[in-house]
């Protein structure tokens, strides 16, 4: 991507549509600056490829801009997905100001992960960090612990209902009754009854099990609507 010494960037997980000379594709961004964006994809285009990108940033600003692949990470590494850094060409000044405003007001996401078993918690924690690399992930084992964290106004809750059913459903209820505003909630569950109950309690996204990273990534984008909270 463009040099971070020139442009400040902010972690994002928004959906980005992009076109090359021969294909129309959809990916997710991992970060954004006024100078460019990183696109998380296992099949990055070669350096120098010209793209047309289209994406929406908060609250509802649709940006369409041309760009060029500046660098490529062909293989994923811990905390660093495969993908490509795209440099914007001739970004409209108004759009640049919107991005600058997001960057200046950004604070890192705080995500609460609920699962009882160490293995399940570790899996969810790693998955969330791979999607939102700068997120502060708090792993908890029961509804009481989750509720204490909810008083601090985190940004998202991710709950493994197969590992916590009764406690997990209670946590969904608690998340939707936080002091300041309802918190976005993602749950994962195998059986239809548990999924239906989670929806009744207000879960924003219900993902089947076994959970896959692409499914969770898409759920995070939808549940947050935007990947950062802007004040």
Buried (B, 14 or more C-beta within 10 A) or exposed (E): BBEEEEBBBBBBBBBBBBBBEEEEBEBBBBBBBBBBBBBBBEEBBEEEBBBBBBBBBBEEEEBEBBBBBBBBBEEEEEEBBBBBBBBBEEBEEEBBEBBBEBBEEBEBBBBBBBBBEEEBBEBBBBBBBBBBBBBBBBBBBBBEBBBEBBEEEBBBBBBBBBBBBEBBBBBBBBBBEBEEEEBBBBBBBEEEEBBEBBBEBBBBBBBEBEBEEEBBBBBBBEBBEBBBBBE
